[in-house]
Every structure is written in C-alpha cells, then in structure tokens.
C-alpha cells in the first residue's frame, strides 16, 4: 500500500514532463471560448438546433486526440516537434525545460477558464432565482400564404397564453396587452420593460391543409438572451394533436422558468375542449371575430359573425363548452351596448354559462360571467363564490381582478379589497385598457376612501398614458360633485355636455347638483333627460327616481311627481323581495327618501337604519348626500336622524383610517 502514493506521484510527474497538463489547460480555455462564440452566433445566423451539441462532440473528440498527441510528442523551445523519450531513458537533470512563452500561455489559459466560469457559468445558474417568474406571449407571425389562416395561428398563440395563465406561479399579461406589438415590433428588452416581465415567448407558424408548421422560442427579456427554441411539423388529423402541442409548449416554458405546475393546473392545460376538429376551428374563427368587435365596439358585424360561428360550432359538437361561453360573452356585450334589453341579455348569459359549466366545470370565463350576472343582480354571496372559482382557474386574468375591484367598490364596499384587486389587475395589463379601466378606477377608489391626493395622482397617470384631457377634466368635476362643491360640479358638467350631451351619468349628476343648489327648473331639465336616456342602459340608477319625483313636485307637476314616487316604491320593494339579504344599500336609501317625504317617519327610519347597517364602508358621498338631501327636510332636525348622521360620519372616518394603515404597511402612502 505504501507504494501507491509514489506511483501516483510518478505518474503526475510524467504528465508534467510530457507537458500533458499544459496542453489540457490551454485546450480547455480554447474550448470554452469556442463554445461561447458558437452559442452567440447560433441565433443571429439561424443555425440548426444541433449546431452547439455537434461542436461539443467535436471538442470532446479533439480533447482525447490532443492528450494522446501531447503524451507522444513534444514541441521544443528552439522549434520543431520530437517524439518524447520514455521516462526510464531520461535523467532528472535532463528534463526538458518549458519555454517562457508556453508558461505564459498556460497562465493566460488558466485565467480565461476562471473568468468564463465566474462571468458565465455562475450567472446562468443564478439568473433563474433573480428573474421574476413573468412572461409575455407576443402575437405569433402568420407565415401561411393564405392570410385567412391567421385565425388558426392566433388561436394557437392564445391557447398557449391561456395555458400559461392557468399557472398560479407565473405572472402573464393578457392578449390585449401584447397586441400592440403585432404591427409595431420592438427590441426584446424594450418589450420586456414595457410589459414589466422577465421572459418573452415568440412564435410563427403556418397552416397548409391539415399540416401545421410552428416555431416558438423563449427569450430572457431582461438580458436579451435566447434560451431555447422548438419546431413542430405535424399533420393534424385529430384535435388531440394540436392540444398536445399547445400544452407541451406551456410546460416547457414553465420548466425553463422553474414555475411550479400543480396537478390541477396540468390537468386543465391538457384538457381536450371538443371531439370535433371542425367545431374547434369554427370556434377559433368566432373568437377572432369577437376580438375584432372587442377592439372596436362599433363593429357590430363582427359580433354577429362571431355569434353565427359559435352557433355553427355547436352544430358540430353540442357539448362544446367554450362555444357556449363564447355565446354568453356575446350576450354580455349586447347588454352593455344598450341596443338590447338588459335583463333578457343577463338571463340568456346565465343559461349559456350554465350549459358551458355542465359540459366543462373548469372554464374560468364561464364562472366569471356568472359572477357578473350575480353582481348585477346584487346577489353578493353568489357573486363572490363565482369570482373565487374563476380566479382559482385563471389567476392571471386582469379582467377578473378589475371586476372584483368594482364589486368591492360598489356592490359590497370594502376599499382595501377594492384597491388590492385594482392594483393586482394593473400588474397584469399593459394594453389600451390600462388608463381607462385601472388608472381612473384606482383614482375613483382612492377618492371614495378619502385620499384625494392619491386619486389625483392616478388621474394624471391615466392622462399621461392616453392623453385624454377630457377624461382627466371629468375626473376633476366628479371630485367636485363627490365633495359637495355643487357650483363647480355644475360648471364642469355644463362644459362636458357640449361634447357628450346624452351621457346618463353626467345628466344625473348635474341634475342632482342643481337640486341641491335649489335650482329646481334647471334640475328638472337634466333629470328628465337622464330618465329618458338612462333607462335605455343597464347602468340606469333607479335610486335617483325619488329625486326626479321631488323636482317634478317643486316645478308644479304633481301628477308626474306622484307617479314617480309610487313607481319608485314599487320598484324598490320588488328589488328587496327578489334580492333579499343581498339588496343594495341605496335601495333602502331611496325608500327612506320617499317615506320621509310622505311623512311616514317610522318607515323612513327603518330603511335608513337598513342603509347604515348594509354598508361596511361608508364614503364621503354618503355624508354629503344625506346632509343635503331635501327629501329628508321633514326629519332633519330630529334626534334620531342626527344620530344616524353622526354614525355615518364616524364609520366613514374609521374606514379612512383603516385604509391609511393598510397603505402605510405596504409603503404606499
């Protein structure tokens, strides 16, 4: 055993004598440099994927040859190559001395190896820990000679995006955010910065008959580095074959980013939506038409084409859940347009969403639609359950968080939850909806919570994004109305009506402002028009009818006043009967107004108490309205009314302090 170390030492000395160690060092440094150069040029020169592995194999073979040759031959300092003598023929004093140039080359090689390891190997292993698990899927390029095949390429891109959206461990902006780059390409680092993501997925493809060619590549958006690319060339005979491609890409992306996919998420990603390839393609065409309408709400023809295509898809597969969801979405937007009966549209939406979930209970969009149905029916408990189900299935939907923000702002006031959801939505969107739906929504939420400075900040941010000075002006006028500065509100709304003369919200608020100022003739002028224009829309605020009845009375129209008072009582009681515990708080406020004016004080106080109890978070508009509402003049000086007034003020202040503490805890104040 004692001889083993000596043999090992002798072998090491022989390696040094034959200069094998020198060759290994220099070769390793050169190999590192070659590999780096190849990895850099592969993507720009569009070299095949096997280029880098092939070079690695060549370098490994070359390494073996280099070691063998260095063992057998030696390069002399004075020049020339000679065969190395065996160790037993060479005396220790005759060991060849290394030339100075070779020693320098060895030292440089060692430094190169260490430098490459420090600057390249270590960052690659740590980068995934540093980068945020966020990715934007850019619009895929259509390479098909037939432009009509664009629907299939877009549908494939959206399916991959939707699969990634199902992964809770990822943050993924929606399709409307990335559409801006379809005809306006930008450098990858710029896109990553604008989308606020770390990774970018690009793709292109074409459909030739039943054959699909698809290329996708994943990029490190921050460091502008190619991570991998994948090519597919498949004959698509069954729906499973295209779904397999879409699910595989999503899982490859998640693996590279090291995002965790739960079993439920993986099951949803691999789910086959229909057994009919024809139905699937019809659905994709319908979806494309629907998105044309979404981008331009005046494009009614696109909405009609989408509806026809969805219905045709259902003829090929009556169990196709996504087609039912598509139809339900169409009824939602029909209702929003004001051209159709809102209640009929809501009822159709619910029926279709229920059909959809009966065939596939993993569709986030269907749960989202049902949540909005219950939200507009003031069925809060049912609405929040549906929202929760939808978010579990799609934790990356900005629209879900946006609608939840409105739910907690209006239906079931909780300003912290409202702000949380609006901010979450803002983190998932960088499209044209950002200034309108989120920056201004955040401003309104902060205003309601009693933070006018933060509200003003977000109103300004919205104007910076879309340059809409009129919208910014509108927000400022709303602030005046909200805080009871009626003269400023009237002046602002008069100006806005010059360009938007039929806006129900403006008409109601200017009419109400004139009523609070005691200018009943002007008030009736605008409230009449509000009733005519507003009743066409699902946004019609029935709680404003007692005010309309009051100004009719003050202008001498007793018959009209009596009619609207009686009709409002019927409507409010019907709402309470239908909604039960979920009745909106302003319904009770409206009833209290009517009963107070009619002299039925007990009923007035009963409904005022319900109004107070229903609201978890009172805002300043509650204080302003109840203090100035002329319908309460008959009971304004009574102790019970004063007690209710003070209670609302205290509750409003308590909510303000609660939001303030939340802002401080999150370094947002």
C-alpha positions in Angstrom: 0.0 0.0 0.0 2.9 2.3 0.7 4.0 2.3 -3.0 0.7 3.6 -4.3 1.3 7.3 -3.5 4.8 7.0 -5.1 3.3 5.6 -8.3 0.6 8.3 -8.4 3.3 10.9 -7.8 5.5 9.4 -10.6 2.5 9.4 -13.0 1.8 13.1 -12.2 5.5 13.9 -12.8 5.4 12.1 -16.1 2.3 14.1 -17.1 4.2 17.3 -16.3 7.4 16.1 -18.1 5.4 15.3 -21.2 3.6 18.6 -20.9 0.1 17.0 -20.9 -1.1 19.3 -18.1 -0.1 22.3 -20.2 -2.0 21.0 -23.2 -5.1 20.3 -21.1 -5.1 23.8 -19.7 -4.7 25.6 -23.0 -7.2 23.3 -24.8 -9.8 23.8 -22.1 -9.5 27.6 -22.4 -9.8 27.4 -26.1 -12.8 25.1 -25.9 -14.6 27.5 -23.6 -14.0 30.4 -26.0 -15.2 28.3 -29.0 -18.4 27.2 -27.2 -19.2 30.8 -26.2 -18.7 32.0 -29.7 -20.9 29.3 -31.1 -23.7 30.0 -28.6 -23.6 33.6 -29.5 -23.9 33.2 -33.3 -26.4 30.3 -33.4 -29.5 32.5 -33.1 -28.4 35.5 -35.4 -27.2 33.2 -38.1 -30.3 30.9 -37.7 -28.1 27.8 -37.4 -29.9 24.5 -36.7 -30.5 23.4 -33.1 -27.9 20.6 -33.3 -25.1 23.0 -34.0 -24.0 23.5 -30.4 -24.2 19.8 -29.4 -22.2 18.9 -32.6 -19.4 21.3 -31.6 -19.3 19.9 -28.1 -18.9 16.4 -29.5 -16.1 17.6 -31.8 -14.3 19.3 -29.0 -14.5 16.2 -26.8 -13.0 14.1 -29.6 -10.4 16.7 -30.1 -9.6 16.7 -26.4 -8.8 13.0 -26.5 -6.6 13.4 -29.6 -4.8 16.3 -28.1 -4.0 14.4 -24.9 -2.7 11.4 -26.8 -0.5 13.6 -29.1 0.9 15.6 -26.2 1.9 12.3 -24.4 3.7 11.1 -27.5 5.2 14.3 -29.0 6.7 17.5 -27.6 7.2 21.0 -29.1 10.9 22.0 -28.5 11.6 25.6 -27.2 14.0 26.1 -30.1 11.4 24.9 -32.5 10.4 21.6 -34.1 8.4 18.6 -32.9 10.1 15.5 -31.5 8.9 12.2 -30.0 9.1 12.2 -26.2 11.6 9.8 -24.7 10.3 7.2 -22.2 10.8 8.1 -18.6 13.5 5.4 -17.9 15.8 6.8 -20.6 15.7 10.4 -19.2 17.7 11.6 -16.2 16.1 14.0 -13.8 18.6 16.7 -14.8 17.8 16.2 -18.5 14.0 17.0 -18.1 13.2 19.5 -20.8 12.5 23.0 -19.6 9.3 24.7 -20.5 9.7 27.8 -22.7 8.7 31.1 -21.3 6.0 31.5 -24.0 4.4 28.2 -23.1 4.3 29.1 -19.4 2.7 32.5 -20.2 0.1 30.7 -22.4 -0.7 28.3 -19.6 -1.2 31.1 -17.1 -3.4 33.0 -19.6 -5.5 29.9 -20.2 -6.0 29.4 -16.5 -7.2 33.0 -16.1 -9.5 32.6 -19.1 -11.1 29.4 -17.7 -11.6 31.0 -14.3 -13.0 34.2 -15.9 -15.5 32.3 -18.0 -16.7 30.3 -15.0 -17.2 33.4 -12.9 -18.8 35.5 -15.7 -20.9 32.9 -17.4 -21.4 29.6 -15.6 -22.3 31.1 -12.2 -24.7 33.8 -13.6 -26.5 31.2 -15.6 -27.2 29.1 -12.6 -28.3 32.1 -10.5 -30.3 34.0 -13.1 -33.5 32.0 -12.7 -33.5 32.8 -9.0 -33.2 36.6 -9.7 -35.6 36.9 -12.6 -39.3 37.3 -11.8 -41.5 34.4 -13.0 -43.3 36.6 -15.5 -43.7 36.2 -19.3 -45.4 37.9 -22.2 -46.5 35.9 -25.2 -46.1 38.1 -28.3 -48.5 37.8 -31.3 -47.4 34.9 -33.5 -46.4 35.7 -37.0 -48.5 34.1 -39.7 -46.2 32.5 -42.4 -49.2 31.0 -44.3 -49.6 32.2 -47.9 -53.3 32.4 -47.1 -54.0 35.3 -44.8 -57.3 33.7 -43.8 -55.3 31.1 -41.9 -54.4 33.8 -39.4 -57.2 32.8 -37.2 -55.5 29.4 -36.6 -52.1 30.9 -35.7 -53.7 33.5 -33.4 -55.8 30.8 -31.8 -52.8 28.6 -31.2 -50.9 31.6 -29.7 -53.9 32.5 -27.4 -54.3 28.8 -26.3 -50.6 28.8 -25.3 -51.1 32.1 -23.5 -54.2 30.8 -21.7 -52.4 27.7 -20.6 -49.6 29.8 -19.0 -52.3 32.0 -17.4 -53.6 28.9 -15.6 -50.3 28.6 -13.7 -50.5 30.5 -10.4 -46.7 30.6 -10.0 -46.5 32.7 -13.2 -47.5 36.3 -14.0 -48.8 36.6 -17.5 -50.1 39.8 -19.2 -53.2 39.1 -21.3 -53.6 39.1 -25.1 -55.0 42.7 -25.3 -51.7 43.9 -23.7 -49.4 42.3 -26.3 -51.5 43.0 -29.4 -49.8 46.4 -29.6 -46.6 44.7 -30.9 -48.3 42.9 -33.7 -47.6 45.6 -36.3 -45.2 47.5 -34.1 -42.3 45.2 -33.2 -39.7 46.5 -30.7 -36.4 45.2 -29.3 -37.0 42.4 -26.8 -35.5 44.3 -23.8 -37.9 47.2 -24.6 -40.9 44.9 -24.8 -39.9 43.2 -21.5 -39.6 46.6 -19.8 -42.9 47.9 -21.2 -44.7 44.7 -20.3 -42.9 44.5 -16.9 -41.9 40.9 -17.5 -38.7 38.9 -17.4 -39.3 36.4 -20.3 -40.7 36.7 -23.8 -42.2 33.9 -25.9 -42.2 34.5 -29.7 -43.6 32.3 -32.4 -44.5 31.9 -36.0 -46.4 29.3 -38.0 -48.4 28.3 -41.0 -51.3 26.0 -41.8 -51.2 24.2 -45.1 -54.2 22.0 -45.4 -54.0 19.6 -42.4 -50.3 20.3 -41.9 -49.2 22.8 -39.3 -45.6 24.2 -39.0 -44.9 26.0 -35.8 -41.7 27.6 -34.4 -41.5 29.0 -30.9 -38.6 30.4 -28.9 -38.2 31.5 -25.3 -36.1 34.6 -24.6 -34.6 36.1 -21.5 -36.2 39.6 -21.9 -34.0 41.4 -19.4 -30.6 40.1 -20.7 -31.8 39.7 -24.3 -30.7 36.1 -24.4 -32.0 33.2 -26.4 -32.9 30.3 -24.0 -34.4 27.7 -26.4 -36.4 27.2 -29.5 -38.8 24.4 -30.6 -40.0 23.5 -34.0 -43.2 21.4 -34.9 -44.1 19.9 -38.2 -47.3 17.9 -37.7 -50.2 16.5 -39.8 -53.3 17.4 -37.7 -56.0 14.7 -38.1 -57.4 14.9 -34.5 -58.0 17.7 -32.0 -55.7 15.9 -29.5 -52.7 16.6 -31.8 -52.9 20.4 -31.7 -53.8 20.4 -28.0 -50.7 18.3 -27.3 -48.5 20.9 -28.9 -50.1 23.8 -27.0 -49.8 22.0 -23.7 -46.2 20.9 -24.3 -45.1 24.4 -25.1 -46.6 25.8 -21.9 -45.0 23.0 -19.8 -41.6 23.6 -21.5 -41.8 27.3 -20.7 -42.8 26.6 -17.1 -39.9 24.1 -16.7 -37.3 26.7 -18.0 -38.6 29.4 -15.7 -38.9 26.9 -12.9 -42.6 27.7 -12.3 -44.4 25.2 -10.3 -47.4 23.5 -12.0 -49.9 21.8 -9.7 -51.7 18.6 -10.7 -55.0 20.5 -11.2 -53.2 23.1 -13.5 -51.6 20.4 -15.5 -54.9 18.6 -15.9 -56.5 21.8 -17.1 -53.7 22.5 -19.5 -54.0 19.1 -21.1 -57.8 19.2 -21.3 -59.4 18.4 -24.7 -62.1 21.0 -25.2 -64.0 19.2 -28.0 -64.0 16.0 -30.0 -64.6 17.8 -33.3 -61.7 19.5 -35.1 -64.2 21.3 -37.4 -66.0 22.7 -34.3 -62.7 23.8 -32.8 -61.7 25.7 -36.0 -65.1 27.3 -36.2 -64.7 28.4 -32.5 -61.3 29.9 -33.3 -62.8 31.9 -36.2 -65.6 33.1 -33.9 -63.1 34.1 -31.3 -61.1 36.1 -33.8 -64.3 37.9 -34.9 -65.2 38.6 -31.3 -61.8 40.2 -30.7 -62.3 42.4 -33.7 -65.5 43.6 -32.0 -63.8 44.0 -28.6 -61.2 46.3 -30.2 -63.9 48.3 -32.0 -67.3 48.3 -30.3 -68.9 49.9 -33.4 -68.1 46.8 -35.4 -71.5 45.1 -34.8 -71.0 42.9 -37.9 -68.0 41.2 -36.3 -70.1 40.5 -33.2 -72.8 39.0 -35.4 -70.3 36.9 -37.3 -68.8 35.6 -34.0 -72.3 34.6 -32.8 -73.0 32.7 -36.0 -69.7 30.9 -35.9 -70.2 29.9 -32.3 -73.6 28.5 -33.1 -72.3 26.7 -36.1 -69.5 25.1 -33.9 -72.3 23.8 -31.6 -74.0 22.1 -34.5 -70.8 20.0 -35.0 -70.4 19.4 -31.2 -73.4 20.3 -29.0 -71.2 19.6 -25.9 -68.5 22.2 -26.8 -68.4 24.2 -23.6 -66.2 27.0 -24.9 -68.7 27.8 -27.7 -71.4 28.2 -25.1 -69.1 30.5 -23.1 -68.4 32.5 -26.3 -72.2 33.0 -26.8 -72.6 34.0 -23.2 -70.0 36.7 -23.7 -71.8 38.0 -26.7 -75.0 38.4 -24.7 -73.0 40.3 -22.1 -71.7 42.8 -24.6 -75.1 43.0 -26.3 -76.5 44.1 -23.0 -73.7 46.6 -22.4 -74.3 48.2 -25.8 -77.7 49.4 -24.8 -79.3 48.2 -28.0 -80.9 45.1 -26.4 -83.0 44.5 -23.3 -80.5 44.2 -20.5 -82.5 41.8 -18.4 -83.1 39.5 -21.3 -79.4 39.5 -22.1 -78.5 38.7 -18.5 -80.9 35.8 -18.4 -79.5 34.4 -21.7 -76.0 34.8 -20.3 -76.8 32.8 -17.2 -78.4 30.0 -19.2 -75.5 29.7 -21.6 -72.9 29.9 -18.8 -74.7 27.1 -17.0 -74.7 25.0 -20.2 -71.0 25.6 -20.5 -70.2 24.5 -17.0 -72.4 21.5 -17.3 -70.1 20.2 -20.0 -66.8 21.5 -18.6 -66.6 22.8 -15.0 -63.0 24.1 -15.5 -63.8 27.2 -17.5 -62.8 30.4 -15.7 -64.6 32.6 -18.3 -67.9 30.8 -17.6 -67.5 31.4 -13.8 -66.6 35.0 -14.4 -69.7 35.6 -16.5 -71.9 34.0 -13.7 -70.1 36.2 -11.2 -71.0 39.3 -13.2 -74.6 38.1 -13.5 -74.9 37.8 -9.7 -73.1 41.1 -9.2 -75.6 42.9 -11.3 -78.4 41.1 -9.6 -77.0 42.3 -6.2 -76.6 38.7 -5.1 -73.3 39.3 -3.4 -72.8 35.9 -1.7 -73.2 34.0 -5.0 -71.1 36.6 -6.9 -68.1 36.2 -4.7 -68.2 32.4 -4.9 -68.1 32.6 -8.7 -65.3 35.1 -8.6 -63.3 32.7 -6.3 -63.8 29.8 -8.7 -62.8 31.8 -11.7 -59.6 33.1 -10.1 -58.6 29.6 -9.0 -58.8 28.5 -12.6 -57.2 31.7 -14.1 -55.1 33.6 -11.6 -53.7 35.8 -14.3 -56.9 37.5 -15.6 -56.8 41.2 -15.2 -60.5 41.4 -16.0 -61.4 39.2 -13.1 -59.4 41.4 -10.7 -60.8 44.5 -12.3 -64.4 43.3 -11.8 -63.6 42.3 -8.3 -62.3 45.8 -7.7 -65.6 47.2 -8.8 -67.5 44.6 -6.8 -65.8 45.8 -3.6 -66.1 49.4 -4.6 -69.8 49.4 -5.4 -71.7 46.2 -4.5 -70.1 45.3 -1.2 -67.9 48.2 -0.3 -64.5 47.3 1.2 -62.0 49.8 -0.1 -58.9 47.8 0.9 -60.1 44.8 -1.1 -61.1 47.1 -3.9 -57.7 48.7 -4.1 -55.9 45.3 -3.8 -57.8 44.0 -6.8 -57.3 47.1 -8.9 -53.6 47.1 -8.2 -53.4 43.4 -9.0 -55.2 44.0 -12.3 -52.8 46.8 -13.1 -49.9 44.5 -12.7 -51.3 42.2 -15.3 -52.2 44.6 -18.1 -50.2 47.0 -20.3 -52.8 47.4 -23.0 -55.2 50.2 -24.0 -57.5 49.3 -21.1 -54.9 50.4 -18.5 -55.6 54.1 -18.3 -59.4 53.8 -18.7 -60.3 50.8 -16.6 -57.5 50.8 -14.0 -55.7 54.1 -13.5 -59.0 56.0 -13.3 -60.6 53.2 -11.4 -57.8 53.4 -8.9 -58.3 57.1 -8.7 -62.0 56.7 -8.0 -61.4 54.1 -5.3 -58.8 56.3 -3.6 -61.3 59.2 -3.8 -64.0 57.2 -2.2 -61.7 56.1 0.6 -60.8 59.7 1.3 -57.4 60.1 -0.3 -57.9 62.9 -3.0 -54.1 63.4 -3.5 -53.6 59.8 -4.5 -56.7 59.9 -6.6 -55.3 62.9 -8.4 -52.0 61.0 -9.0 -53.8 58.2 -10.8 -56.0 60.5 -12.8 -52.8 62.2 -14.0 -51.1 58.9 -14.7 -54.1 57.9 -16.9 -53.8 61.2 -18.9 -50.1 60.6 -19.4 -50.9 57.2 -20.9 -53.7 58.1 -23.3 -53.6 61.9 -23.5 -57.3 62.1 -22.8 -57.5 65.6 -21.2 -61.3 65.5 -21.2 -61.3 62.3 -19.1 -59.0 64.0 -16.7 -61.3 67.0 -16.6 -64.2 64.7 -16.0 -62.5 63.2 -13.0 -61.8 66.6 -11.5 -65.5 67.6 -12.0 -66.5 64.3 -10.3 -64.3 65.2 -7.4 -66.3 68.5 -7.0 -69.6 66.6 -7.1 -68.3 63.9 -4.8 -67.3 66.5 -2.2 -70.4 68.6 -2.4 -68.9 71.6 -4.3 -72.1 71.9 -6.4 -71.3 75.2 -8.2 -68.0 73.7 -9.6 -69.7 70.5 -10.5 -72.5 72.3 -12.4 -70.0 74.4 -14.4 -67.9 71.4 -15.2 -70.8 69.2 -16.3 -72.3 72.0 -18.4 -69.0 72.1 -20.3 -68.8 68.3 -20.7 -72.3 68.1 -22.0 -71.3 70.2 -25.0 -69.4 67.1 -26.4 -71.4 64.3 -24.6 -75.0 65.5 -24.4 -76.7 62.2 -23.7 -74.3 60.7 -21.1 -76.7 59.4 -18.3 -74.2 59.8 -15.5 -73.4 63.4 -16.4 -77.1 64.2 -16.8 -78.0 62.7 -13.4 -75.2 64.4 -11.5 -75.7 67.8 -13.0 -79.5 67.5 -12.3 -78.8 66.4 -8.7 -76.3 69.2 -8.2 -78.9 71.8 -9.4 -81.4 70.2 -7.0 -79.0 70.6 -4.0 -78.5 74.3 -5.1 -82.3 74.8 -5.0 -82.4 75.5 -8.8 -85.3 73.1 -9.5 -86.2 74.3 -13.0 -82.6 73.5 -14.2 -82.6 70.3 -12.2 -85.8 69.0 -13.9 -84.4 69.8 -17.3 -81.5 67.5 -16.8 -83.2 64.8 -14.7 -85.9 64.4 -17.3 -83.3 63.8 -20.0 -81.4 61.5 -17.6 -84.5 59.4 -17.2 -85.1 59.2 -21.0 -81.5 58.3 -21.9 -80.6 56.4 -18.8 -83.5 53.9 -18.7 -82.1 52.5 -22.0 -79.0 51.3 -20.3 -78.3 48.6 -17.7 -76.4 51.4 -15.8 -79.7 53.2 -15.1 -79.6 54.2 -11.4 -83.2 53.6 -10.2 -82.2 55.1 -6.8 -82.3 58.5 -8.5 -86.0 58.4 -9.2 -87.2 59.9 -5.9 -85.0 63.0 -6.7 -86.7 63.2 -10.1 -90.2 63.0 -8.4 -89.2 65.7 -5.9 -88.1 68.2 -8.6 -91.3 67.5 -10.6 -93.2 68.5 -7.5 -91.2 71.6 -6.9 -91.9 72.6 -10.5 -95.7 72.1 -10.0 -96.0 68.8 -11.8 -97.9 67.0 -9.0 -99.3 64.2 -11.2 -95.8 63.3 -12.6 -94.3 63.5 -9.1 -97.0 61.2 -7.6 -96.5 58.7 -10.4 -92.7 58.5 -9.9 -93.0 58.4 -6.1 -95.3 55.4 -6.3 -93.4 53.7 -9.0 -90.1 54.0 -7.1 -91.7 52.4 -4.0 -93.0 49.5 -6.1 -89.6 49.0 -7.8 -87.6 49.2 -4.5 -89.9 46.7 -2.7 -89.6 44.4 -5.7 -85.8 44.5 -5.6 -85.9 43.8 -1.8 -88.3 40.8 -2.4 -86.1 39.4 -5.1 -82.6 40.0 -3.7 -83.4 39.6 0.0 -80.3 39.9 2.2 -78.3 40.9 -0.9 -80.3 44.1 -1.5 -78.2 47.1 -2.5 -77.9 49.7 0.3 -79.0 52.5 -1.9 -82.4 50.8 -2.4 -83.1 51.3 1.3 -81.8 54.9 1.0 -84.3 55.5 -1.9 -87.2 54.1 0.1 -86.2 56.2 3.2 -86.3 59.3 0.9 -89.8 58.6 -0.3 -91.2 57.6 3.1 -89.6 60.7 4.8 -91.2 63.0 2.2 -94.6 61.3 2.5 -94.5 61.7 6.3 -94.2 58.0 7.1 -91.3 58.6 9.6 -91.2 55.1 11.1 -90.7 53.5 7.7 -88.2 56.2 6.8 -86.1 55.5 9.9 -86.4 51.7 9.4 -85.0 52.0 5.9 -82.3 54.5 6.9 -81.1 52.0 9.6 -81.0 49.3 7.0 -79.0 51.6 4.8 -76.5 52.2 7.6 -76.2 48.5 8.5 -75.8 47.3 5.0 -72.7 49.4 4.3 -69.4 48.1 5.7 -67.5 51.1 4.3 -69.2 54.5 4.1 -67.6 57.1 2.0 -67.9 60.9 1.8 -70.7 60.8 -0.7 -72.9 59.2 1.9 -72.3 62.1 4.3 -72.7 64.8 1.6 -75.9 63.3 0.2 -77.7 62.7 3.5 -76.7 66.2 4.8 -78.0 67.9 1.7 -80.9 65.7 0.5 -84.1 67.9 0.5 -86.3 64.8 0.8 -85.2 64.5 4.4 -86.0 68.1 5.4 -89.1 66.9 7.4 -87.0 64.9 9.8 -83.6 66.6 9.5 -83.7 68.2 13.0 -84.9 65.1 14.8 -82.5 63.4 17.3 -82.7 60.0 15.6 -81.8 61.5 12.2 -78.9 63.4 13.8 -77.8 60.2 15.5 -77.7 58.4 12.1 -75.8 61.3 10.6 -73.1 61.1 13.2 -72.9 57.4 13.0 -72.2 57.6 9.2 -69.5 60.2 9.7 -67.8 58.0 12.4 -68.0 55.0 10.2 -66.6 56.9 7.2 -63.6 58.1 9.3 -63.0 54.7 10.7 -62.8 53.3 7.1 -60.4 56.1 6.1 -58.1 55.2 9.0 -58.2 51.5 8.1 -57.2 52.2 4.5 -54.5 54.6 5.7 -53.0 51.9 7.9 -53.0 49.5 5.0 -51.2 52.0 2.8 -48.6 52.6 5.4 -48.0 48.9 6.0 -47.5 48.4 2.2 -45.3 51.6 1.8 -47.9 53.1 -0.5 -48.5 56.4 1.3 
